[in-house]
């Protein structure tokens, strides 16, 4: 059980929709500090959050998740001045633009990976951090394919692969940073957008999404926070239809004993 009381949380996402509702749920957990990093500052939303818990300090930085890693470090150097340390990093930036594959991949996958790589040294127990938790917010079509949103689905599959790789005990046993992912099911705000299908054949399906039954952003946000509280390193969760469900992970490739032995036992270097 991960106790959020007194923790410092850094949320890389906008301050609306699922992100806003997640932040509301976080504020109700008596966190110490909340940093929000996004390209547009929503002063009204931040004021609403502050009204929930006046003692929680809220900070905002204008942040572009697609910037180069060197630029990201400058931002997080500033974050650390105000936050002292980061207990929880939530990566929630997302874009579904099937006509702009590069932007979709850069926002959903590359930007998330660069953010993790930038923040991990600040959290790493061996580098002066306190350990903690990274939660990557992704989608159910990162688990199962979508014939309509092909680029978006591919980027979200990438998030799952990156999360599971980064959660390997090879890292976790040394840096003390647990890594998890949460896959959101169809959620209001997202389905209300003017979404375009990857190919025109799927556009009628994309249009029907607007009237499809789906969960509210408030319920999804609460389940994201609940997953943080309940979760363990390497877990993948689904938040859909108001229900939080743990994904049963399956390994398709099993290392042969010869390969496993080689990988787990460093070989001596030959003498020069």
Secondary structure as the mmCIF struct_conf table of DSSP 4:
data_model
#
loop_
_struct_conf.conf_type_id
_struct_conf.id
_struct_conf.beg_label_comp_id
_struct_conf.beg_label_asym_id
_struct_conf.beg_label_seq_id
_struct_conf.end_label_comp_id
_struct_conf.end_label_asym_id
_struct_conf.end_label_seq_id
TURN_TY1_P TURN_TY1_P1 UNK A 5 UNK A 6
STRN STRN1 UNK A 8 UNK A 12
BEND BEND1 UNK A 13 UNK A 13
BEND BEND2 UNK A 15 UNK A 16
HELX_RH_AL_P HELX_RH_AL_P1 UNK A 17 UNK A 27
TURN_TY1_P TURN_TY1_P2 UNK A 28 UNK A 30
BEND BEND3 UNK A 32 UNK A 32
STRN STRN2 UNK A 33 UNK A 38
BEND BEND4 UNK A 39 UNK A 40
HELX_RH_AL_P HELX_RH_AL_P2 UNK A 43 UNK A 52
TURN_TY1_P TURN_TY1_P3 UNK A 54 UNK A 55
BEND BEND5 UNK A 56 UNK A 56
STRN STRN3 UNK A 57 UNK A 62
TURN_TY1_P TURN_TY1_P4 UNK A 65 UNK A 66
BEND BEND6 UNK A 67 UNK A 67
HELX_RH_AL_P HELX_RH_AL_P3 UNK A 69 UNK A 83
BEND BEND7 UNK A 84 UNK A 85
BEND BEND8 UNK A 87 UNK A 87
STRN STRN4 UNK A 88 UNK A 91
TURN_TY1_P TURN_TY1_P5 UNK A 98 UNK A 99
HELX_RH_AL_P HELX_RH_AL_P4 UNK A 101 UNK A 105
HELX_RH_PI_P HELX_RH_PI_P1 UNK A 106 UNK A 110
HELX_RH_AL_P HELX_RH_AL_P5 UNK A 111 UNK A 123
HELX_RH_3T_P HELX_RH_3T_P1 UNK A 125 UNK A 127
TURN_TY1_P TURN_TY1_P6 UNK A 128 UNK A 128
STRN STRN5 UNK A 132 UNK A 139
HELX_RH_3T_P HELX_RH_3T_P2 UNK A 140 UNK A 142
TURN_TY1_P TURN_TY1_P7 UNK A 143 UNK A 143
BEND BEND9 UNK A 144 UNK A 144
BEND BEND10 UNK A 147 UNK A 149
HELX_RH_AL_P HELX_RH_AL_P6 UNK A 150 UNK A 166
TURN_TY1_P TURN_TY1_P8 UNK A 167 UNK A 167
BEND BEND11 UNK A 168 UNK A 168
HELX_RH_AL_P HELX_RH_AL_P7 UNK A 169 UNK A 175
STRN STRN6 UNK A 177 UNK A 184
BEND BEND12 UNK A 186 UNK A 186
STRN STRN7 UNK A 187 UNK A 187
TURN_TY1_P TURN_TY1_P9 UNK A 188 UNK A 192
BEND BEND13 UNK A 193 UNK A 193
BEND BEND14 UNK A 198 UNK A 199
HELX_RH_3T_P HELX_RH_3T_P3 UNK A 200 UNK A 202
HELX_RH_AL_P HELX_RH_AL_P8 UNK A 203 UNK A 208
HELX_RH_3T_P HELX_RH_3T_P4 UNK A 209 UNK A 211
BEND BEND15 UNK A 212 UNK A 212
STRN STRN8 UNK A 215 UNK A 215
HELX_RH_AL_P HELX_RH_AL_P9 UNK A 217 UNK A 230
TURN_TY1_P TURN_TY1_P10 UNK A 233 UNK A 234
STRN STRN9 UNK A 236 UNK A 240
TURN_TY1_P TURN_TY1_P11 UNK A 241 UNK A 242
STRN STRN10 UNK A 243 UNK A 246
BEND BEND16 UNK A 252 UNK A 252
HELX_RH_AL_P HELX_RH_AL_P10 UNK A 257 UNK A 264
BEND BEND17 UNK A 265 UNK A 265
HELX_LH_PP_P HELX_LH_PP_P1 UNK A 266 UNK A 271
#
